[in-house]
Amino acid sequence: MSCEKVKAYLESVGFGDRFTVRELTADTVEHAAASIGCAEAQIAKTMSFLMGEEVIVIVTSGDTKIANAKYKAAFGRKAAMIPFDRVEELTGHVPGGVCPFALNEGVRVYLDVSLKRFDVSYASGGSHNTTVGLTPEELERITHPAAWVDVCAVRE
């Protein structure tokens, strides 16, 4: 299971104690926030995209959406999300459990600046009922992102 890979990875980088198994499902931003008891904005959702043949993930705050003009300015093309039925194959994680840890080889991680608004954000732990709480600095240190980007807008 991908959550086992995530837990092993987190343990290897000294953050295994941040991996939490929840009783309630955390498969959506709303469910994750309710499960944790935090604001939806503090959920670090990981969205997966195709850039030609390349797979990338962007980690952003739970209260945001991809702003097409910002995405195009940052990546030089229109956003193309991975089809639901290919997410696990391409990222290594099931939809609702995609996270920036223990991804398939070659998947590049980007962190959106919206995450910097919070002392701690909660990413998925690779399944529908696991989470990982990290500061922006810790998230950067253990995901080794290609870059911090500004590609989102707060949902209204």
Phi and psi in degrees as a GROMACS rama.xvg file:
@    title "Ramachandran Plot"
@    xaxis  label "Phi"
@    yaxis  label "Psi"
@TYPE xy
-69.5947  -28.7169  SER-2
-65.7227  -31.4454  CYS-3
-68.1863  -38.9288  GLU-4
-63.9835  -41.4612  LYS-5
-63.9576  -47.285  VAL-6
-59.8866  -44.946  LYS-7
-61.7941  -41.8042  ALA-8
-62.9365  -47.6843  TYR-9
-60.8856  -39.3555  LEU-10
-63.4731  -37.1314  GLU-11
-68.4717  -23.2816  SER-12
-107.798  12.5285  VAL-13
83.9345  17.3618  GLY-14
-123.231  23.338  PHE-15
-60.0853  -28.4365  GLY-16
-71.4707  -10.0998  ASP-17
-88.4157  -13.005  ARG-18
-76.4833  121.119  PHE-19
-125.497  128.659  THR-20
-90.4511  128.463  VAL-21
-106.099  151.184  ARG-22
-73.4337  -37.9717  GLU-23
-91.5431  153.807  LEU-24
-67.3834  146.649  THR-25
-126.068  39.1664  ALA-26
-81.7594  -13.1511  ASP-27
-130.358  165.585  THR-28
-57.5952  -47.0079  VAL-29
-60.2346  -48.3492  GLU-30
-64.7141  -41.7994  HIS-31
-63.0138  -45.6493  ALA-32
-61.7793  -41.5923  ALA-33
-65.228  -40.1549  ALA-34
-64.6174  -39.9785  SER-35
-84.7296  -34.8234  ILE-36
87.5685  36.7548  GLY-37
-125.698  175.801  CYS-38
-72.3855  147.594  ALA-39
-57.0129  -33.8316  GLU-40
-62.2642  -25.1539  ALA-41
-81.3343  -3.30177  GLN-42
-80.1642  126.497  ILE-43
-91.8339  89.1306  ALA-44
-80.4041  142.702  LYS-45
-112.311  116.585  THR-46
-106.906  138.717  MET-47
-110.995  137.913  SER-48
-135.792  155.658  PHE-49
-104.958  133.845  LEU-50
-122.157  87.2996  MET-51
68.8371  -121.001  GLY-52
-90.5679  -11.0542  GLU-53
-83.1261  142.832  GLU-54
-107.634  131.078  VAL-55
-130.024  156.852  ILE-56
-125.392  145.091  VAL-57
-121.471  124.608  ILE-58
-97.6683  125.602  VAL-59
-141.315  165.24  THR-60
-67.4573  149.076  SER-61
-65.1365  -16.1582  GLY-62
-98.3594  15.7238  ASP-63
-115.858  168.113  THR-64
-135.833  159.192  LYS-65
-67.6367  129.129  ILE-66
-94.7474  111.338  ALA-67
-54.1444  -42.7722  ASN-68
-65.2325  -40.3844  ALA-69
-66.967  -41.1277  LYS-70
-61.2352  -47.2237  TYR-71
-63.4031  -38.7196  LYS-72
-64.9638  -37.1576  ALA-73
-77.5226  -37.6776  ALA-74
-114.292  -4.52088  PHE-75
73.9123  16.3623  GLY-76
-159.8  165.409  ARG-77
-72.2506  145.767  LYS-78
-66.1719  133.951  ALA-79
-132.734  100.252  ALA-80
-67.9293  149.811  MET-81
-68.8882  133.38  ILE-82
-57.397  141.446  PRO-83
-47.4649  -44.4841  PHE-84
-75.5027  -1.7823  ASP-85
-116.381  -2.4548  ARG-86
-58.2251  -50.7198  VAL-87
-63.5182  -44.289  GLU-88
-57.7403  -42.2951  GLU-89
-88.3635  -29.9204  LEU-90
-102.992  -28.2257  THR-91
97.2845  -0.41412  GLY-92
-130.565  149.128  HIS-93
-74.7042  151.418  VAL-94
-55.6038  136.73  PRO-95
90.1727  -10.5494  GLY-96
-128.709  6.47078  GLY-97
-64.5554  132.455  VAL-98
-143.443  169.872  CYS-99
-87.5096  15.9241  PRO-100
-116.877  145.842  PHE-101
52.7273  44.7246  ALA-102
-79.2502  164.453  LEU-103
-58.4527  150.783  ASN-104
-57.7071  137.318  GLU-105
91.3831  -10.7685  GLY-106
-76.4314  123.089  VAL-107
-91.9551  141.667  ARG-108
-106.097  136.142  VAL-109
-124.232  141.435  TYR-110
-111.062  129.057  LEU-111
-84.7028  142.162  ASP-112
-61.167  -16.7037  VAL-113
-60.1378  -24.2479  SER-114
-69.4273  -22.5227  LEU-115
-72.9272  -5.40878  LYS-116
-74.8788  -14.3361  ARG-117
-123.089  146.714  PHE-118
-66.4605  -38.8257  ASP-119
-138.826  136.926  VAL-120
-123.567  159.192  SER-121
-119.957  112.685  TYR-122
-93.8931  162.577  ALA-123
-65.8432  154.559  SER-124
-105.03  21.1735  GLY-125
97.9892  3.36744  GLY-126
-149.669  177.616  SER-127
-74.6913  -8.1877  HIS-128
-134.626  25.7225  ASN-129
-125.773  145.25  THR-130
-138.484  163.366  THR-131
-138.234  118.139  VAL-132
-95.6569  125.153  GLY-133
-144.638  152.229  LEU-134
-76.7122  163.634  THR-135
-57.8348  -38.3717  PRO-136
-66.4204  -41.3016  GLU-137
-66.372  -41.7267  GLU-138
-59.2468  -43.9039  LEU-139
-63.7824  -44.399  GLU-140
-61.8164  -38.3611  ARG-141
-98.7996  -9.99202  ILE-142
-99.3646  -15.9519  THR-143
49.8985  60.3357  HIS-144
-67.0531  153.541  PRO-145
-65.0345  -33.9675  ALA-146
-174.253  161.477  ALA-147
-86.7069  136.023  TRP-148
-128.556  163.772  VAL-149
-123.235  85.964  ASP-150
-123.457  13.3409  VAL-151
-125.664  163.688  CYS-152
-133.679  147.027  ALA-153
-69.2482  133.182  VAL-154
-66.6095  145.685  ARG-155
